[in-house]
């Protein structure tokens, strides 16, 4: 992926502005959330801020903020600047890592992509993108849709076929755990797992997986929800905030 943040720094120095920003995210067709935050810094090309919900690189957010007019790429006379933005980097604040949901904050850097979302996002809001170039006309980033990995496609890391006892938790639009289940993995690697579950969770949602034995918690994105040949439903998960340690279980 091109690095919009590094190019922004070269073209225009970041401005420290603690402006309020309304962040809206559609994780899937049936689930979205909104929260208020404040910018850390901003340029005409993008901005950075923190949120309490888990997210990942490649997702689109819709932002509403009182952007200074001289920094806008469009809607110069509107009170609020409403712009779509691509998440280019995500990090968990170290001092919050490991706390309960609601205490963790995710610092994100975004690239502004325009007034309207791509048609592929309208069809499926879980679609992932990368920023490929900046328009010379309006300073907005052009997007390229990332290839969607097949649920049956193995990662570059070997998955271990083993049943680890875990707790699966699902968050609502307010960031609270509204559904949870004690279950086991079908397989697991450092970067993902397949988990049997009776919970109804759409592709694109974020969940938390916690080891019953060690207490380790990892946030994961749901890449697929399906039933196998055995008729048992399972979720295919990709870990997004850290890797799962396999030492001692391999």
C-alpha positions in Angstrom: 0.0 0.0 0.0 1.2 3.5 -0.7 1.8 5.5 2.4 -0.4 8.6 2.3 0.9 9.8 5.6 4.5 10.0 4.5 3.6 11.8 1.3 1.4 14.2 3.2 4.3 15.2 5.3 6.4 15.8 2.3 3.8 17.9 0.4 2.2 19.8 3.3 3.3 20.0 7.0 0.7 18.5 9.4 -1.2 21.1 11.4 -2.0 20.4 15.0 -5.7 21.1 15.3 -7.8 19.4 18.0 -11.0 19.8 16.0 -14.1 17.7 17.0 -14.8 15.0 14.5 -17.8 12.7 14.1 -16.7 9.3 12.9 -19.2 6.9 11.3 -18.3 3.3 10.3 -20.3 0.6 8.7 -18.7 -2.7 9.6 -21.2 -4.7 7.6 -24.5 -4.3 5.8 -26.4 -4.7 9.1 -24.1 -3.0 11.6 -22.7 0.5 12.0 -21.5 2.8 14.8 -20.8 6.5 15.3 -18.6 8.1 17.9 -17.1 11.6 18.6 -13.4 12.2 18.7 -10.9 15.0 18.2 -8.2 15.4 15.6 -4.6 15.2 16.5 -3.4 16.8 13.3 -4.7 17.4 9.8 -3.6 18.3 6.2 -5.7 18.7 3.0 -4.8 15.0 2.3 -5.7 13.4 5.6 -5.8 13.4 9.4 -5.2 11.4 12.6 -7.3 10.8 15.6 -8.3 8.0 18.0 -11.4 5.9 18.5 -12.6 3.3 21.0 -13.9 0.7 18.4 -11.6 -1.8 16.8 -10.8 -1.3 13.2 -8.2 -2.1 10.5 -6.2 -0.7 7.6 -8.2 -0.6 4.4 -11.6 0.3 5.9 -13.5 3.4 4.9 -14.9 5.9 7.5 -17.2 8.8 7.0 -16.0 12.0 8.8 -17.9 15.2 9.7 -15.8 18.0 11.1 -15.6 21.9 11.1 -12.5 21.8 8.8 -10.9 25.1 8.0 -12.0 26.1 4.5 -8.5 26.7 3.3 -7.7 23.0 3.9 -10.8 21.6 2.2 -10.8 20.0 -1.2 -14.6 20.6 -1.8 -17.7 22.1 0.0 -15.8 25.3 0.9 -18.9 27.2 1.9 -20.5 24.5 4.1 -20.4 24.7 7.9 -19.3 21.1 8.2 -16.8 19.2 6.0 -18.2 15.7 5.2 -15.5 13.5 3.7 -14.8 9.8 3.2 -11.5 8.7 4.6 -9.4 5.5 4.2 -7.7 4.1 7.3 -4.0 3.8 6.4 -2.5 3.0 9.8 -3.8 1.7 13.1 -2.1 1.3 16.5 -3.3 0.5 20.0 -2.1 3.0 22.6 0.4 1.0 24.7 -1.0 2.4 28.0 -4.4 1.0 27.1 -3.4 -2.3 25.7 -4.9 -5.2 27.6 -7.7 -3.3 29.3 -11.4 -4.1 29.0 -13.4 -2.9 26.0 -14.0 0.8 26.3 -10.6 1.4 27.8 -8.6 0.5 24.6 -8.2 3.4 22.1 -7.1 2.9 18.5 -5.0 5.6 17.0 -5.7 5.9 13.3 -4.3 7.8 10.4 -6.6 8.4 7.4 -6.4 9.6 3.8 -9.2 11.7 2.5 -10.8 10.1 -0.6 -13.8 12.2 -1.6 -17.3 13.3 -1.1 -18.8 10.0 -2.1 -17.8 6.3 -1.4 -17.0 3.8 -4.2 -19.8 1.8 -5.6 -18.2 -1.4 -4.3 -18.4 0.0 -0.8 -22.1 0.8 -1.2 -22.7 -2.9 -2.2 -20.5 -4.2 0.6 -19.1 -1.9 3.4 -16.7 -4.6 4.5 -14.7 -4.1 1.3 -11.0 -3.2 1.9 -9.0 -0.7 -0.2 -5.6 0.8 -0.6 -4.6 4.4 -1.6 -2.7 4.4 -4.9 -2.2 8.0 -5.9 -3.3 11.6 -5.2 -5.3 13.5 -7.7 -3.5 16.5 -9.1 -6.8 18.3 -9.4 -8.2 18.1 -5.9 -5.6 16.5 -3.6 -7.9 13.5 -2.9 -6.6 10.0 -2.9 -7.6 7.5 -5.5 -8.6 4.0 -4.2 -7.9 0.5 -5.4 -10.1 -2.4 -4.1 -8.1 -5.1 -2.4 -8.5 -8.7 -3.5 -10.8 -10.5 -1.1 -9.2 -13.7 0.3 -11.3 -16.8 -0.1 -12.5 -18.3 3.2 -10.9 -21.6 2.2 -7.5 -20.0 1.2 -4.8 -20.9 3.7 -2.6 -18.2 5.1 1.1 -18.3 4.5 1.4 -19.6 8.1 0.4 -23.2 8.8 -2.8 -23.5 10.8 -2.8 -26.0 13.6 -5.8 -28.3 13.7 -6.7 -28.2 17.4 -9.5 -27.4 19.7 -8.5 -24.5 22.0 -11.1 -23.4 24.5 -12.0 -19.7 23.9 -14.6 -17.1 24.6 -16.1 -15.3 21.6 -17.5 -11.9 22.2 -19.5 -9.6 19.9 -19.8 -5.8 20.3 -22.9 -3.7 19.6 -23.1 -0.2 18.1 -22.1 1.3 21.5 -19.0 -0.8 21.8 -20.5 -3.0 24.5 -20.3 -6.8 24.6 -23.9 -7.9 23.8 -23.3 -11.6 22.9 -20.7 -14.1 24.0 -20.2 -17.8 23.8 -17.7 -20.4 25.2 -16.5 -22.4 22.3 -13.5 -24.0 20.7 -11.3 -23.4 17.7 -11.4 -25.7 14.7 -7.9 -24.5 13.7 -5.6 -21.6 14.6 -2.4 -19.9 13.4 -0.6 -16.8 14.6 -2.7 -14.6 12.4 -6.2 -16.2 12.4 -8.5 -19.0 13.4 -11.7 -20.8 12.5 -14.1 -21.0 15.4 -17.3 -23.0 15.8 -20.1 -20.8 17.0 -23.9 -20.5 17.2 -23.7 -16.7 17.2 -24.9 -14.9 14.1 -22.1 -12.5 13.0 -21.8 -11.0 9.6 -18.6 -10.9 7.5 -16.9 -7.6 8.2 -17.7 -7.4 11.9 -15.1 -7.3 14.6 -15.1 -9.7 17.6 -12.9 -10.5 20.5 -11.4 -13.9 21.1 -10.1 -14.8 24.6 -8.2 -17.9 25.6 -9.9 -19.7 28.5 -6.6 -21.1 29.7 -4.3 -18.0 29.5 -6.7 -15.0 29.4 -5.1 -13.7 26.2 -7.5 -11.5 24.3 -7.2 -10.7 20.6 -9.4 -8.6 18.4 -10.3 -10.2 15.1 -12.1 -9.3 11.9 -14.7 -11.8 10.6 -13.6 -12.7 7.1 -16.3 -15.4 6.5 -19.3 -17.0 8.2 -20.3 -20.4 6.9 -21.3 -23.9 7.6 -19.0 -26.7 6.7 -19.8 -30.1 5.2 -20.6 -31.2 8.7 -23.4 -28.6 8.9 -21.8 -26.9 11.8 -21.5 -23.1 11.5 -18.2 -21.4 12.0 -16.4 -18.1 11.7 -13.2 -17.5 9.9 -11.2 -14.8 11.8 -8.2 -12.7 11.0 -6.4 -11.2 14.1 -5.9 -7.5 13.6 -4.3 -6.1 16.8 -1.7 -8.8 17.7 -0.6 -12.3 16.8 -1.7 -15.4 18.8 1.3 -17.0 20.5 1.6 -20.6 19.5 4.5 -21.4 21.8 3.6 -24.4 24.0 0.7 -25.5 21.8 2.4 -26.3 18.6 
